[in-house]
Amino acid sequence: MSKAGVLLWRHIFESGDAKRIAQQHPDVSMLEFVKDLPYDSDGDQGHLFDIYRRKDGSKDDPVMINIHGGGLFASYKEVNAHFNYAIAKMGYTVVSLSYRRVPETDLWHQVSDIMKALRHIKAHAEELGITLKKLYLSGDSAGALLAFFALSLNKNEKLQREFGILGADLDIKAAALISIMLETQRKDILFSLNSVVCSKEDKGKAYEKYLRKPSLMLQEGKLPPIVQFTSVEDMIRADSLEFNKLLERYGNTHELHDYAKGKERQLVHVFSVMYPDYPESIEVYNTMDAFFKKYEGE
């Protein structure tokens, strides 16, 4: 599909999200926010991040870094605001990242953006009023894919050399991946990505194979403990199931929570991010919290 086609999909995605978000009115009276902080000085909207925390919180609260979805081509951090509200209310300081989007950029640069953001957060933690002793990572859909890249590169010097991207050397205790978009060469509704995730500059590079088939990174070393969430009504559920098999194959600590068809409501792709008030979404948050706490001392 052409770049124009990808931009059309962006319009469709973002219009639907805007309509849904406008109908939701969460109580945020217990929270405080710092928005649009830059992790790069170029002024690009994709290089900003937000911080959410409870007003009665402290700098020692656990930190969850969140990477939003959108098929790699749609939305910025604001699309996950209501999800981040819910997690912040539980006592986490949430750091919500934006990144540049395809087709204006490509996947290598998106991975570079995320790693630059992680390095910035580590370098400026004190002035941001956070500590990173209990640090977790989360992402949904394409954001879960970028979180997988971040987990893979964070401390892996071989992958860092092959990508030409510095790691962050963060002590990420665990990660939560919601409805991961595992692969980039697709035969489903996201097929339009196939021709735009890589650029001419990527051809023949050592990292190209990982851009075209990210699951290959699992062969390069173990990841922190991962909890996954999907549902029978998730349009790309097969990706989560495949990732679960691969995590098992390569000896990674993991859990998969695969929701059955909803009885009173559809449990669609990333339902726990889009509809924070669903009882099933609250269950996801509690499961995530318990998983994180299980590994906070690791």
Stockholm file with secondary structure:
# STOCKHOLM 1.0

chainA/1-298         MSKAGVLLWRHIFESGDAKRIAQQHPDVSMLEFVKDLPYDSDGDQGHLFDIYRRKDGSKDDPVMINIHGGGLFASYKEVNAHFNYAIAKMGYTVVSLSYRRVPETDLWHQVSDIMKALRHIKAHAEELGITLKKLYLSGDSAGALLAFFALSLNKNEKLQREFGILGADLDIKAAALISIMLETQRKDILFSLNSVVCSKEDKGKAYEKYLRKPSLMLQEGKLPPIVQFTSVEDMIRADSLEFNKLLERYGNTHELHDYAKGKERQLVHVFSVMYPDYPESIEVYNTMDAFFKKYEGE
#=GR chainA/1-298 SS CCHHHHHHHHHHHHHHHHHHHHTCCCCCTTEEEEEEEESSTTCCGGGEEEEEEETTCCTTSCEEEEECCSTTTSCCGGGGHHHHHHHHHTTCEEEEECCCCTTTSCHHHHHHHHHHHHHHHHHTHHHHTCCCSSEEEEEETHHHHHHHHHHHHSSCHHHHHHHTCCCCCCCEEEEEEESCCCCSSCSSTTGGGTTTSSCGGGTTCTTHHHHHCGGGGGGGCCCSCEEEEEETTCTTHHHHHHHHHHHHHTTCCEEEEEECCCSSSCCCTTHHHHCTTSHHHHHHHHHHHHHHHHTTTC
#=GC SS_cons         CCHHHHHHHHHHHHHHHHHHHHTCCCCCTTEEEEEEEESSTTCCGGGEEEEEEETTCCTTSCEEEEECCSTTTSCCGGGGHHHHHHHHHTTCEEEEECCCCTTTSCHHHHHHHHHHHHHHHHHTHHHHTCCCSSEEEEEETHHHHHHHHHHHHSSCHHHHHHHTCCCCCCCEEEEEEESCCCCSSCSSTTGGGTTTSSCGGGTTCTTHHHHHCGGGGGGGCCCSCEEEEEETTCTTHHHHHHHHHHHHHTTCCEEEEEECCCSSSCCCTTHHHHCTTSHHHHHHHHHHHHHHHHTTTC
//
